[in-house]
Amino acid sequence: MNCASVLVLMFLAVSSAKAQHFEAARWAGKKHGAILAIPRGVGAELAATARDFATFRDAQWEILTIAQIGAATADAETSLYNLRHSPSMREIGISRYVIGTRPDAHKYIIAGIIEITVEAVAGHYLRNHYSRDNGLRNYGPRRKWYWRAVWTLPQSLSIYEHAQATMHNTRVNLGCDSAGLHCY
């Protein structure tokens, strides 16, 4: 064999030996913060939602959130009015499992804050992570026509339910006099 052939054989043997180099796999649990990744992500989204709500960065989402707050407030106010003026009235919606059948105002306030926060964060997440293009042209469902409005669903469904409950509460006949003072 000549010198060039030996050199080529050595080059091939060295490159194939390097290609078979083995690296041990790293365990997922060994990485710091792997357990807290989801809570950190939720906390970051909650912080981004609060920042956008306080600084009015997204007008459409802001209007939807304010409308949701208004609908929930109207529902709570009409429910409390009916509960105060008629001892036979009970909460009949699905919320009775959370706040009870004869709730006080503080239970409505706490449940409303939790509900509105969860749905506002969900709407904010869907709007910012799935509805907008963000410079990624062919990534995920952003190109689908139905994703343009999906971000409105969590809050829109809540607004609809609270509006229906408010209308139901205003139609209840409490048997009061014309001033609304003496109910029987």
Secondary structure, 3 states (H helix, E strand, C coil): CCHHHHHHHHHHHHHHHHHCCCCCCCCHHHCCCCCCHHHHHHHHHHHHHHHHHHHCCCHHHHHHHHHHHHHHHHHHHHHHHHHHHCCCCCCCCCCHHHHCCCCCHHHHHHHHHHHHHHHHHHHHHHHHHHHCCCCCCCCHHHHCCCHHHHCCHHHHHHHHHHHHHHHHHHHCCCCECCCCCCEC
